[in-house]
Amino acid sequence: MNSTAIVDSRPGRSATAAVILAACLIALIGFGTRSSFGLYLDPMTVANGWSRETFGLAMAIQNLLWGIGVPVAGAIADRYGPGLVIAIGAVIYGVGVAGMAVSDSGLALHLTAGLLVGVGVAFTSFSLALAAIARVVSPERRSLALGFGTAAGSLGQVLFSPFTQAFITNYGWYDSLVLVSFVTLIMIPLAFTLPGAGRTPGEAPSNQTMGEALGEAVTHRGYVLLTVGFFVCGFHVAFLTVHFPAYVTDLGLPAHVGAYALSIVGLLNIVGSFMAGIAGQRFSKKTSLSAIYFGRAVVIAALLAAPPSELTIYLFSTAMGLLWLSTVPLTSGIVAQVFGVKFMATLFGVVFLSHQIGSFLGVWLGGVLYDRTGSYDLMWWAGIFLGVFAAAIHLPIDEKPLARLRVRAAT
């Protein structure tokens, strides 16, 4: 047999379904937990006498450590498989969340909610779950499968936001954090259901090293543009996740409106993620990404122009939810399509680092500018500008598979 022949190494249908289910549950728990942290901003800052900048910096550190840790976790998972990586991450995640409850100073909050939770989120990241899904599905179905995995993360946001708010209201923020810390440990048995490193369906075996893969990617203009564009996604998503509930109460609306708004975002993102997955199979992924980012800019501008009311908040959440993480299956899909999936967790991890740098700035600047000016207006305008910028830079991306993949596929 030719050494470059493509080997279909997909597991059986039931095993594939088990992998997809486990990966989706990991994404649901991991993303759902961290998406609810914004609900703790008001009660924790009031109870401990902290400023919003103090809480915002902890979340910013968390996002930055998440971004730095994902390429490291991805590299380990690409070499040894994701099971042990995610299991260790779940333990760190749980310890960090429990540590938030007992933090009695800004420094302690930065070490627990920032450092520990950030590392825990990185080592249980949905990017590892998506890479595991990509290993068990064929290329022609990959975009839709990645959309399914992304939608699972959004379902976590749908479920965790109202339940977390209910626990905070009925039992207090301290007990709520302790409970959530135990929930994160459910990811441990799920992690060992995921496949190890090895061959991938629809691709020929490759002797390419991780260093060669990284060198190939960073010299590819499309990969650089994709990385820069994903910064904007992180800026938007992290700012809204952490500061939007407080923004809603600043408008004089009840606290539950912010919780429901985050839940609506997550619910509609399930639809948006599926739609993005379908669009990625039928249309250009880069054009779809450009449309999503431009749509975000329009939706934010509409929020600022509309009168403040519960209806306005819910309409904004509905529109933003459709555009929320719909960037993920398309962005990760371009990485897999152009470079293959052998080192997908690593390559997408580097792109995701840019996303988390954007997240750091979105969360931290949101707190800083609010404390300095008393409003979030500058952050909203920055979100509009960055949305238009991201829409423009995605258009020149070359999303065709690299020549080495085309040659091996033909062989």
N, C-alpha and C positions, 0 to 999 in steps of 0.2 A: 504494500500500500504506500502511496506517496506520503512522505512525511508531513506535507502540508494539508493533507486531506482533512475535511471538516468532520468532526466526530460529534454526533448527537448524544450528549451525556445527560439528558434530562432524566430525572427520576420518574417513577410511575405517577399516574394521575393522582392517586390518593396521597402519595408522599409530597407531591407538588402542592396540593391543597393544604396539607398540614404546614408546610413551610410558609405559604402565603398567609395562612391564618395566624401563625405564631408571630410573623413579622408585623402583621397589621395590629395585633394586640400590643406588641412592644411599642409601636409607634403611637398607639392610642394612649397607653399609660404614660409613656415618657413625655409626649408633647402635651397631653391633657394636663398633667401635673404642673408643668412650668407655665402653661398658658393662663393659669388661674392665679399666679403670684400677684398680679396687679390688684386683685381684690383685697390683698393684705396691706396695701399702701396706706390707706386712711387709718384703719384701726391700729396698726403697728406704730405708725408715726405719732399718733395721738397718745397712745398708751406709754410710749417710751420717750416722748418729747423730742423726737428726731425731726429734721427737716425733710422735705421731699427729695432734696438733693442727696441726703444720706441714703435713703432707701433706693433712689434712682442709681446711685453709684454702685450699690451692691448688685443690682440687676444688670448694670452695665458690665461690671467685672464678670458676672456669671456668663453673659453673652460672649465676652471676649475670651474667657477660658474655654467656653464651648467651642468657639471657632478655632482656637489654637489646638485644642485636644482632638478635634475630629480628624484632621489629617494623620495624626499619630495613631489614633484608634483605627482608622481606615487602613493604614499601612500594616498594622499588626493583624487585622482581620483578613486582609488580602493574602497574608502569608500563612496564618495559622487557623483561620476561620473565625467567625464572629461570636461563637458561643461563650467562650471564657471572657472575652472582652466585655460583652454586654452584662454578664453575670457580675463581674467585678464592678462595673459601672453602676449597676443597680444598688449594690451595697453602699458605695460612696454617695450616691444620690440620696438614699434613705437617711444616712447619717447627717448629710448636709441639711435636709429638710427638718429633721428633728432638732438640729443645732439652731436653726432659725428661731424655733420656739423659745429657746433658753438664752438667746443672745440679749445681753443687757447693755450693750454699747454699740456704737457705730462700727468700731473695729471688729467686734465679734460678728456682727451681721455681715460685714464684708468677707470675713473668713468662711462663714457657713453658707449663707445664701449666695455669696459671690464665688469664692474659690472652690469649696467642696461640691456645691450643687452644679457649678459650671463644669467641673471635671466629670461628675456623674452623668450629666446630660450629654456630654461629648461621647462618653463611652457606652451610652445607650441610645445614641442619636438615630433618628429615623433614616439618616443617610446610610447607616449600616444595614438597617432593615430593607431599604430599597435595593441596595447592592445584593443582598441575599435573594430577594425576589428576582432580580435580573439574572441571577445564575440558574434559575430553574424554569424560565420561560423562554420561548423562541423570540428571535429579533422582531418578527412581524407582529407579535403581541406584546412586546415589551413596554411600549409607551402607555398602553391602556393599563397594564399591570402596575406600572409605576404610579399612574393616576389613582389606582385603587389603594395602593399603600399610603399615598399622600392623603387621600380621603379619610383613611382610618385615623390618622393623626388629628384631622379636623373633628372627627366624631368624638375624640377625646376631649377636645375643647368644648364641644356641645354638651357633653355629659358632666365634665368636671366644673365648669363655670357655675351653673345653678346649684349643684350639690355643694360645692365649696362655699358659696355665698350663704346657703341655708345652714351649713354647719357653723359658719362664723356668726350668723345671727342668733342661732339657738344655743350654741355651746361656747362661743368665743373663738378668737383666732388661734389661741395657744393649743387648745384641744384639736382644732381642725388641722393644724400642722402636724401634730403627733400622729393623727389618723392617716394623713396623706403619706407620711414617711413609711408606714407599713405597707401601703398600697404599692409603692414603688418596688417592693421586694418580690411582687408577683412576676416581675420580668425575669427573675432568675431561672425558674424551670422552663419558661418559654424560650430562653436563649439557646438551650441545648437541642432544640428542635431544628435550628437553622443549619444549612449545609456548611461543610468545611471549604477550605480553599481547594481549587482544582479546575478542571476543564469547564467550559461554558458552552451552552447549546448554540449552534449556528456559527461557531468560530473554530478555526484551525488552531491546534496547539502552537504556542509561541515561546521562543527562548528569550524574549525581551525581558530585561531586568527592570526593577522598579525605578532605578536611577535613569535608565534610558527612557522609560515611559514619561517621567517627569520632565526630562530634558526635551523630549519631543513635544510635550504639551506647552511648555512655557515659551517655545519659539513659534507656536501656532497663533496667528493674529486673532482668529476666532475665539480661541480659548481665553486669551487675554481680555477681549471685549466681553465675553460671557462672564468672566470673573469680576470685571469692573461693574457690569450691570447688576450682578447679584448683590453688590454692596447696597444698592438702592432698595432692593427687596427687604433686606435686613433692617434698614433704617425705618422704612414704613411699618413693618410688622411689629418690631420690638417697641417702637414708640407707642403705637396704638395698644398693644397688649398690656403694657405697664401703666400708661398714663391716661388712657381713654376713660376708664371708670371714674377717675378723679376729675377729668374734664367734664364729664356728665354731671357730677354733683356740683361742680363749680357753676354750671348753668342753672342751678336751683332745682334740679330734677332728683327724684329719689334714688338711693343707692342701687336698688334692684334693677333700675333701668340700665345701668352700666353692665351689670352681670348678664342681663338678658341680651344686651347688645353683643357682648362677646360670644354668647351662646349662638346668636343668630349668625354671626360671622363664621363660626365653626360649622354650623348647619349648612349654610349656603356654600361654604368652601368644599363640602362634600360634592355638591353639584358641580362647582367650578373645577375641581380636580378631575372629575370624570370627563367633563367637557374638554379640558385641556389635554387629557390622555387621548381622547378621540381625535381632537384637532391635530395632535402630534403624529397620529397615524395617517391622517388624510391630507394634511396641509404642511406648509413649511413651519418648522418649530420656531425659527428665529422671528418670522413675521407674526406668529401668534404671541410670542413674548413681547414684541414691540407694541402690539395692540393692548396687551394687558397693562403694561406700564403707563401707556398714554391714558388708558381708561382710569387708572388710579388717580392720576393728576386731575382729570375731569371730575371725578367723584369727590375728591377733597375740596376742590373749588366750589362745588355745589353745596357742600356742607357749610362752608363759610358764608355763602350767599343766602342760605335758607334761614328762616326764623327758628330760634332754638325751641324745640318741643320734643316730646317723646316720639311723635311720628317722624320727625326729621332724623332723630337718632336711629330709629329702627329702619328707615329707608336707606340711610347711609350704611348701616351695618349689612343690610341685604346686598347692596351693590358692591361694597368692599369685600364681602364674603365671597362673591363669585370670582373676585380677582386676587384673593388672599394668598393661598399657597398654590394656586394654579400654575405659578412659575416653576415649581419644583419638578413635576414630571417632565416638563419641557426642557428645563435646564439640565437635569440629570440625563434626560434622553439624548440631548445633543452630545454630551460627554461620551455616553455609550456608543452612539452612532458614529462619531468621528474617530474615537480612539479604541473602541472595543471595551469589553467588560472585565478583562483580566485584572486590571488595576483600577477599576471604576471607583471603589471605595476611597482609594487614595486620591485620585484625580478630582473626583467630586468633593472630597474633603478639602482640597486646596481652594476650590471655588467657594465652598461653604465658609471658609475662613474669611473671605472678603465679605460675605453675607453677615458674619458675626461682628466684623469691625464696624459695619454699618449699624448693626444692632447696638453695639456699645455706644456709638455716638448718638443714636436715636434715643436711647434710654437716658444716658447721662446728660446730654444737652437739653432734653425735655425737662429734667429736674432743675438744671442750672438756670435756663432761661425763664422757667416759671418763678423760681425764687427771686430772680433779678427784676423781672418785669410784671409779675403777677398774672400772666396769661400764657397760653400756648400758641399765640398767633404766629410768632416767628417760626415755630416748628411746622405749623401747617403750611406756610408759604414755602419753606424749604422742601417739604414733601411734594408740593406741586412742581417746583423747579426740577427736582431730582427725577420725578416721574417722566417729565418730558425729555430730560437728558438720557435716561435709560432707554426710552422708546427709540431715540435716534441712533444710539450706538449698537443696538442689536441688529440693525438692518444690514450692515456690511459683513456679518459673520458668514464664513463658508462652512456649511454644515454637511458637506459631502464626506463620506468615510475616507480615511487616509488611503493612499495608494497601496500600502502593504496589506490592508484588509481587503481591498478590492481584488488584488492579485490572488490572495489565498482563497477568497470566495470563488473566483473563477476556476482556480485549480481544483 
